[in-house]
């Protein structure tokens, strides 16, 4: 737009408002009080217009989708499948924020949160994705010392923030419960990393560590499993469903349904 065209637009706006927005000075122009009052409003409006126009780059509307994901699920299940979503929906920009299962959808500005638990979070709608029973996972050298569940008495047992996981596993294995005093981790991913390095035995969702099991870095010494929760796709109740949210929810539910259970 030429300078003359800009000047004409300013004059048109001044006529509509019935007041001058600029005043002439010996060395140029300065905004009047009315112009200064209007500037932040116009700046905000133009910024909003620019942001929306950027979403149409390439002739397509681009949407941003912000998702909070518990770290174990993000690394063990979601990341290997992200290319599939990107290939199917290249105009949806994903923004992933990992957490340790403590998340606030409203204050963190999330469209979705993928959580582990029983599906009951106040103010949230939850769609079950995957059951993830807990199994014993350890390094091969530790597994070589274990022939029966009772052999755990001499091993370091790594713990999560869920205090009853080990007691439930002992009951499922049919052995007497014992005190568990190993290190406590707020992330199953971190706990299993410690197990792979020989720090002890983890009780974690084997489904999220398929790569490590298949490559021999982790071993499941026993088949006993215990259910502690499932992975859920959650969003705020009453939140309008954008097209990007709908595409992602349909995609991840379909992917989860295709997941072999073992």
C-alpha positions in Angstrom: 0.0 0.0 0.0 1.4 3.4 -1.0 1.8 6.3 1.5 -0.9 8.2 -0.3 -3.3 5.3 0.2 -2.4 5.1 3.9 -3.1 8.8 4.3 -6.4 8.4 2.6 -7.4 5.6 4.9 -6.4 7.7 8.0 -8.5 10.6 6.8 -11.5 8.3 6.2 -11.1 7.0 9.7 -10.8 10.5 11.2 -14.0 11.6 9.4 -15.8 8.6 10.7 -14.6 9.2 14.3 -15.1 12.9 14.1 -11.7 13.6 15.5 -8.1 14.0 14.4 -5.7 11.1 15.1 -2.5 12.9 14.1 -1.2 16.4 14.5 1.4 18.1 12.4 4.7 19.2 14.0 7.6 21.1 12.5 9.5 17.8 12.0 6.7 15.4 11.2 3.6 14.0 12.7 2.6 13.0 16.3 -0.4 11.1 17.5 -3.2 13.0 19.3 -4.5 11.8 22.6 -7.4 10.2 20.7 -4.9 8.4 18.4 -2.9 7.1 21.4 -6.1 5.7 22.9 -7.0 3.9 19.7 -3.5 2.6 18.9 -3.4 -0.5 21.3 -6.9 -1.6 20.1 -5.8 -1.4 16.5 -2.5 -3.1 17.2 -4.2 -6.0 18.9 -6.7 -6.3 16.0 -4.0 -6.3 13.4 -2.0 -8.9 15.4 -5.1 -11.1 15.5 -5.7 -10.8 11.8 -2.0 -11.6 11.1 -2.1 -14.7 13.3 -5.2 -16.0 11.5 -3.8 -15.2 8.1 -0.6 -17.2 9.0 -2.8 -20.2 9.6 -3.8 -20.1 5.9 -0.2 -20.3 4.6 0.0 -22.6 1.6 -3.7 -22.3 0.8 -4.8 -24.4 3.8 -6.0 -23.6 7.3 -3.5 -24.7 9.9 -4.7 -25.5 13.4 -2.6 -25.8 16.6 -3.4 -28.7 18.9 -1.9 -28.7 22.4 -1.8 -32.0 24.3 -0.4 -32.9 27.7 0.9 -36.4 27.8 2.2 -38.6 30.6 5.8 -39.2 29.7 5.7 -43.0 29.7 2.9 -43.0 27.1 4.5 -40.3 25.1 7.8 -42.1 24.6 6.6 -45.7 24.6 3.5 -45.5 22.5 2.6 -42.1 21.0 5.9 -40.9 19.5 6.4 -44.0 17.3 2.9 -43.3 15.8 3.2 -39.5 15.3 4.3 -39.7 11.7 1.1 -41.5 10.9 -1.0 -38.6 12.2 1.3 -36.1 10.6 1.0 -37.8 7.2 -2.8 -38.0 7.5 -3.3 -34.5 8.8 -0.3 -32.2 7.8 -2.2 -29.0 8.5 -2.6 -29.8 12.3 0.4 -28.5 14.3 0.8 -30.7 17.4 2.3 -29.2 20.6 3.1 -31.9 23.2 3.8 -31.2 26.8 4.9 -34.2 28.9 4.0 -34.5 32.6 4.0 -37.0 35.4 0.2 -37.5 35.4 -0.5 -34.3 37.3 -2.1 -31.8 34.9 -4.6 -29.0 34.9 -6.4 -28.8 31.5 -7.8 -25.3 32.1 -4.8 -23.4 33.6 -2.3 -25.1 31.2 -4.3 -24.3 28.1 -4.5 -27.9 26.9 -6.9 -29.2 24.3 -6.4 -32.8 25.5 -4.5 -34.6 28.3 -3.5 -38.2 28.0 -3.5 -39.6 31.6 -3.1 -42.9 33.5 -5.7 -43.9 36.0 -9.3 -44.9 36.4 -10.9 -42.3 34.2 -12.4 -40.2 36.9 -11.0 -36.7 36.9 -13.3 -33.8 38.0 -14.5 -31.6 35.2 -13.1 -33.9 32.5 -14.5 -36.1 29.8 -12.5 -39.3 29.5 -12.2 -41.8 26.6 -10.4 -45.1 27.4 -7.5 -45.7 25.1 -5.5 -48.7 26.4 -5.4 -51.0 29.4 -1.9 -51.2 30.7 -1.4 -54.0 33.3 1.8 -53.8 35.3 4.5 -56.5 34.9 7.9 -57.0 36.5 10.7 -55.6 34.3 14.4 -55.8 34.9 17.8 -56.1 33.2 18.8 -59.6 31.8 21.5 -60.1 34.5 18.9 -59.7 37.2 16.3 -61.9 35.5 18.9 -64.7 35.4 18.8 -64.8 39.2 15.0 -65.2 39.4 13.4 -68.6 39.0 10.3 -68.0 41.1 8.5 -64.9 42.6 9.8 -65.7 46.1 13.3 -65.0 44.8 12.4 -61.3 44.9 13.2 -61.2 48.6 16.9 -60.6 47.9 16.3 -58.0 45.2 15.9 -54.2 45.2 12.3 -53.3 44.2 11.8 -50.0 42.6 8.6 -48.0 43.4 6.3 -45.6 41.8 4.1 -42.9 43.4 1.3 -45.6 43.6 2.0 -47.1 47.0 0.0 -50.3 46.7 1.3 -51.6 43.3 3.8 -54.1 44.8 1.4 -55.3 47.5 -1.2 -56.0 44.7 1.4 -57.8 42.7 2.5 -60.0 45.6 -1.1 -61.0 46.1 -1.5 -61.8 42.4 1.6 -63.9 42.5 0.4 -65.8 45.6 3.4 -64.9 47.8 3.4 -63.2 51.2 3.7 -59.4 51.0 7.0 -57.9 52.1 8.1 -54.4 52.9 9.3 -52.5 49.9 11.9 -49.8 50.6 13.5 -49.3 47.2 13.9 -45.8 45.5 10.6 -44.0 44.6 10.1 -42.5 41.1 7.5 -40.1 39.9 7.8 -41.5 36.4 7.5 -45.1 35.2 9.8 -44.2 32.3 12.6 -43.0 34.7 12.0 -46.1 37.0 12.4 -48.5 34.1 15.5 -46.7 32.9 16.9 -47.4 36.3 15.9 -51.0 36.0 17.6 -51.3 32.7 20.8 -50.0 34.3 20.7 -52.7 37.0 19.4 -50.6 39.8 16.6 -53.0 40.7 13.3 -54.4 39.5 10.5 -52.2 38.2 6.8 -52.8 38.2 5.5 -51.0 35.1 3.2 -51.3 32.1 5.1 -53.6 29.7 3.1 -52.4 26.8 4.9 -49.1 27.0 8.3 -50.8 26.8 7.9 -53.1 23.9 11.0 -51.8 22.1 13.2 -52.4 25.1 11.8 -55.9 25.6 12.1 -56.9 22.0 15.7 -55.7 21.8 16.7 -57.6 25.0 17.4 -54.6 27.2 14.5 -55.5 29.4 13.1 -58.9 30.5 9.8 -59.9 32.0 10.9 -62.7 34.4 7.3 -63.7 35.3 3.9 -63.6 33.5 2.0 -62.3 36.6 0.3 -59.0 35.9 -1.7 -56.6 38.0 -4.2 -54.0 36.8 -3.5 -50.4 38.1 -5.3 -48.3 35.6 -5.6 -47.4 31.9 -4.5 -44.7 29.6 -7.3 -42.1 28.8 -7.8 -39.3 26.4 -9.3 -36.4 28.4 -10.6 -32.9 27.7 -12.6 -30.3 29.7 -16.3 -30.8 29.9 -18.1 -28.2 27.8 -15.0 -27.4 25.7 -15.9 -26.8 22.1 -14.5 -29.5 19.9 -12.3 -28.0 17.2 -11.8 -29.8 13.9 -8.2 -30.6 15.0 -9.4 -32.1 18.2 -11.9 -34.2 16.4 -9.3 -35.5 13.9 -6.8 -36.3 16.7 -9.4 -38.1 18.9 -10.6 -40.2 16.0 -7.1 -41.1 15.0 -5.8 -42.0 18.4 -8.9 -44.1 19.3 -8.5 -46.0 16.1 -4.8 -46.5 16.7 -5.4 -47.7 20.2 -8.1 -50.2 19.0 -5.6 -51.7 16.7 -3.0 -52.2 19.5 -2.3 -55.9 20.2 -3.1 -56.6 23.8 0.1 -58.6 24.3 
